[in-house]
Amino acid sequence: MHKQPYLSHTNDSSASSAPSTKHYTYPGIGKHFILPAHASYDGAAATLAHTRSLAFLKPLVGGPWFDLEAIWEEHTRYEFGERAVAKTMSTMVAEPYVNDIPNLTGGIGRDALTAFYARHFIHVNPKDMGLRLVSRTLGIDRLIDEFVCEGMHDRVIDWLLPGVPPTNRKFEVPFTGIISIRGDRLFHEHIAWDQATLLRQLGLLPEYLPFPYPLPGHDPPPPGKRLEYRVPAVGVATARKLESETAVPSNELLEVGAEGLAVREVDDA
């Protein structure tokens, strides 16, 4: 038995933990998953193990501790306030990355990310672009923000809507940002939002779309008819709901489905 604090990361779920130990299992991967040069390397599991190791070790060795909020807020000040590419990049590690999940924009590595910020992000954002923070969760090496991103779609916003001409409509969209920090510099950003609610607010996603599959237990539509389904996405109500749980009712789309209104038969014009 380990009498001193002991941490292990393995793919063996049968290992047990004693009071002074911490044991994490990573099923379904090779035992060398943490080694980048090894064939069984798993980046997601390795990153998770890194975070867990910091959480275990830092209290035992007395740090070092960093003000993660101050680091992130400096970055966003340069990014959205001053709109300065070089200053924004100065807050990041040597080889950072940004991954915008919904549309796969961003950049991996300093050169690619610098080009992305300069050509497709910092200088293409609307003048009235704003971020309304809703919640912030702090971890040992990262923070998670829930926020509403708002602005006027009065230009092509490459990173958000690549190639889409301006609609001159306002948008308010819930976002989640997972910000990883190594030491006192940003390592990466994973940014996610609901593209459907954005398109709905801009008038680019109709309420109904064609449903090209047979309905279980129903005959196919007769000639000259087709099926449409109600798109399960809403507009600015998503932002209102994020900021206040009582702002809009819950389960309205469930009621639409229960009433048989989610699919309709229309003329095949």
CORCOR-V24311 format. One record per residue. SS is DSSP state (alpha for helix, beta for strand, coil for the rest). PHI is phi in whole degrees, 0 to 359 (999 if undefined). D_FIRST is the distance of its C-alpha to the first C-alpha in Angstrom with 1 decimal. Layout:
BEGIN
ss:phi:d_first
SS:PHI:D_FIRST
SS:PHI:D_FIRST
END
This chain:
BEGIN
ss:phi:d_first
coil:999:0.0
coil:278:3.8
coil:273:6.3
coil:269:9.1
coil:307:10.7
beta:219:9.9
beta:236:12.6
beta:222:13.3
beta:234:16.7
beta:219:17.3
coil:258:19.9
coil:259:17.5
coil:285:17.7
coil:275:15.5
coil:294:12.2
coil:246:10.5
coil:247:9.5
coil:263:7.4
coil:305:9.9
coil:266:9.1
beta:243:9.1
beta:227:12.4
beta:236:13.1
beta:241:16.7
beta:247:18.5
coil:230:22.0
coil:293:23.6
coil:82:26.6
coil:231:26.2
coil:288:25.3
coil:289:22.0
coil:261:24.0
coil:299:25.4
coil:271:24.8
coil:265:27.0
coil:302:30.7
coil:274:32.2
coil:271:30.4
coil:297:32.1
coil:266:29.3
coil:302:29.3
coil:232:29.4
alpha:299:30.7
alpha:295:30.0
alpha:294:26.3
alpha:296:26.0
alpha:295:27.7
alpha:297:25.5
alpha:296:22.3
alpha:299:24.1
alpha:298:24.8
alpha:296:21.3
alpha:294:20.0
alpha:298:22.7
alpha:297:21.9
alpha:282:18.3
alpha:275:19.3
alpha:301:22.7
alpha:297:21.8
alpha:282:19.3
alpha:254:21.9
coil:79:24.9
coil:113:26.6
coil:288:29.0
coil:247:30.6
coil:231:33.8
coil:277:36.4
alpha:297:36.2
alpha:297:39.2
alpha:295:41.4
alpha:297:40.5
alpha:292:41.4
alpha:291:44.5
alpha:297:45.8
alpha:301:45.5
alpha:290:47.4
alpha:296:50.0
alpha:292:50.9
alpha:286:50.6
alpha:253:52.7
alpha:275:54.4
coil:280:55.6
coil:52:55.3
coil:243:54.5
alpha:295:52.8
alpha:298:52.0
alpha:294:50.5
alpha:300:48.5
alpha:293:47.0
alpha:292:46.3
coil:272:43.6
beta:245:41.6
beta:294:39.4
beta:300:41.1
beta:231:40.7
beta:273:40.4
beta:209:41.4
beta:232:42.8
beta:235:42.7
beta:274:45.1
coil:297:43.9
coil:298:47.0
coil:234:49.4
coil:62:47.3
beta:270:48.8
beta:134:47.1
beta:193:46.3
beta:242:43.5
coil:95:43.6
alpha:298:45.6
alpha:296:49.0
alpha:294:48.8
alpha:289:47.6
alpha:301:50.2
alpha:296:52.9
alpha:297:51.7
alpha:300:51.7
alpha:288:55.1
alpha:260:56.9
alpha:232:55.3
alpha:228:53.6
coil:301:54.4
coil:266:58.2
coil:251:58.7
coil:289:57.3
coil:302:60.0
coil:298:61.3
coil:263:60.2
coil:303:56.7
beta:219:54.3
beta:237:50.7
beta:252:50.1
beta:288:46.5
beta:253:45.3
beta:207:41.5
beta:218:38.9
beta:246:35.1
beta:254:33.1
coil:242:29.7
coil:289:27.7
coil:221:29.9
beta:199:32.6
beta:226:35.0
beta:235:36.7
beta:251:40.3
beta:257:42.5
beta:206:46.1
beta:254:49.6
beta:263:51.4
beta:228:55.2
beta:172:58.3
beta:259:61.6
coil:279:61.7
coil:252:64.7
coil:200:63.7
coil:286:61.6
coil:259:58.0
coil:308:56.5
coil:290:52.8
coil:265:53.3
coil:224:56.3
coil:305:57.0
coil:78:60.7
coil:278:61.6
coil:298:64.9
coil:297:65.0
coil:259:65.7
coil:58:66.4
coil:240:64.3
beta:279:61.6
beta:229:58.0
beta:221:55.0
beta:233:51.9
beta:294:48.3
beta:234:45.8
beta:230:42.1
beta:237:40.7
beta:255:37.1
beta:248:37.1
beta:265:34.4
beta:234:34.4
beta:248:32.9
coil:65:33.2
coil:248:36.6
beta:227:38.2
beta:291:38.4
beta:263:36.8
beta:203:38.1
beta:234:39.8
beta:251:39.6
beta:246:42.7
beta:225:43.6
beta:204:46.6
coil:267:48.7
alpha:295:51.6
alpha:295:53.4
alpha:292:53.9
alpha:296:55.1
alpha:297:57.6
alpha:296:58.8
alpha:294:59.5
coil:270:61.5
coil:73:63.6
coil:252:62.2
coil:231:60.5
coil:291:62.9
coil:291:62.1
beta:236:62.7
beta:227:62.1
beta:300:63.1
coil:249:61.1
coil:270:61.7
coil:245:60.0
coil:292:61.5
coil:274:60.6
coil:303:59.0
coil:78:61.8
coil:233:64.5
coil:287:67.3
coil:295:67.4
coil:301:69.6
coil:292:73.3
coil:306:75.1
coil:87:75.4
beta:237:72.3
beta:210:68.7
beta:261:65.5
beta:231:63.8
beta:243:60.5
beta:282:59.7
coil:296:57.2
coil:281:54.1
coil:216:54.1
coil:234:55.6
coil:263:56.8
coil:295:56.4
alpha:301:55.1
alpha:296:51.6
alpha:293:51.7
alpha:298:53.0
alpha:292:50.3
alpha:295:47.6
alpha:281:49.0
coil:208:49.7
coil:295:48.5
coil:257:51.8
coil:294:54.1
coil:224:54.9
coil:295:54.4
coil:270:51.5
coil:69:52.0
alpha:296:55.6
alpha:290:54.9
alpha:296:53.5
alpha:294:56.7
alpha:299:58.7
alpha:294:56.9
alpha:294:57.3
coil:274:61.1
coil:74:61.4
coil:259:62.4
coil:284:59.7
beta:232:61.9
beta:222:65.6
beta:257:68.5
beta:226:70.8
beta:294:73.7
coil:274:72.7
coil:285:74.7
END
